[in-house]
Amino acid sequence: MSRICKTTQSWFAAGLIAAAASIGALGFAGCERKEKVIDIETPGADVEVERNIDTGEVEVETNRD
């Protein structure tokens, strides 16, 4: 096999490894997984409660109209 083909194969393999590592990193740095516990809409105010699936942290958001 010629030297050029071996070099091309090495770069291709390095590119595949870099792409796989990038995709894996995006999975860890992705958006937070949240579930909506309750969402109340009234004429005077709105209340939304969300829970982070990974940590169990609860977030309450209120908006007054």
Backbone torsions as a table, in degrees:
resi	resn	phi	psi	omega
1	MET	NA	142.0	-176.7
2	SER	-75.1	162.4	-178.2
3	ARG	-65.3	-35.4	-179.6
4	ILE	-64.7	-41.9	-179.9
5	CYS	-64.4	-40.0	179.3
6	LYS	-65.2	-40.1	178.9
7	THR	-66.0	-41.7	178.7
8	THR	-62.9	-41.9	179.0
9	GLN	-64.6	-38.5	179.1
10	SER	-64.6	-44.1	178.9
11	TRP	-65.8	-39.1	178.9
12	PHE	-63.7	-44.6	179.1
13	ALA	-63.9	-41.7	178.3
14	ALA	-63.4	-38.6	178.0
15	GLY	-65.3	-40.5	177.7
16	LEU	-63.9	-41.9	179.0
17	ILE	-64.9	-42.5	178.7
18	ALA	-64.2	-40.4	179.2
19	ALA	-65.0	-42.2	179.1
20	ALA	-64.3	-40.3	178.8
21	ALA	-66.1	-38.5	179.6
22	SER	-65.8	-42.4	179.1
23	ILE	-64.9	-40.7	177.4
24	GLY	-63.5	-39.5	179.3
25	ALA	-66.7	-36.6	178.1
26	LEU	-64.7	-33.9	178.3
27	GLY	-64.3	-38.4	179.4
28	PHE	-77.1	-28.9	-176.7
29	ALA	-99.7	15.0	-177.2
30	GLY	-68.9	-175.1	-177.4
31	CYS	-72.3	159.4	-178.8
32	GLU	-69.4	142.4	177.1
33	ARG	-91.2	112.6	-177.7
34	LYS	-125.5	150.3	172.0
35	GLU	-122.0	141.7	179.6
36	LYS	-82.8	118.3	-179.1
37	VAL	-81.1	-47.7	179.8
38	ILE	-154.8	147.4	178.4
39	ASP	-139.2	109.9	-177.1
40	ILE	-112.8	126.2	176.8
41	GLU	-119.2	121.1	177.4
42	THR	-125.1	167.1	178.8
43	PRO	-61.8	-27.4	-176.7
44	GLY	-98.1	-24.8	-176.3
45	ALA	-162.3	161.1	175.6
46	ASP	-123.4	140.8	177.8
47	VAL	-128.6	130.4	178.6
48	GLU	-130.0	128.3	179.0
49	VAL	-118.9	124.8	178.7
50	GLU	-124.2	147.1	177.8
51	ARG	-122.4	132.3	176.1
52	ASN	-74.8	121.6	-175.8
53	ILE	-65.7	-36.2	-176.4
54	ASP	-75.1	-42.5	-173.4
55	THR	-105.5	-17.3	-177.0
56	GLY	81.5	0.4	179.8
57	GLU	-64.8	136.3	-178.7
58	VAL	-107.8	134.6	179.7
59	GLU	-122.5	128.2	179.7
60	VAL	-113.9	128.7	-179.6
61	GLU	-123.8	130.1	177.5
62	THR	-123.9	143.5	176.9
63	ASN	-134.1	129.3	176.1
64	ARG	-101.5	133.9	-179.6
65	ASP	-82.2	NA	NA
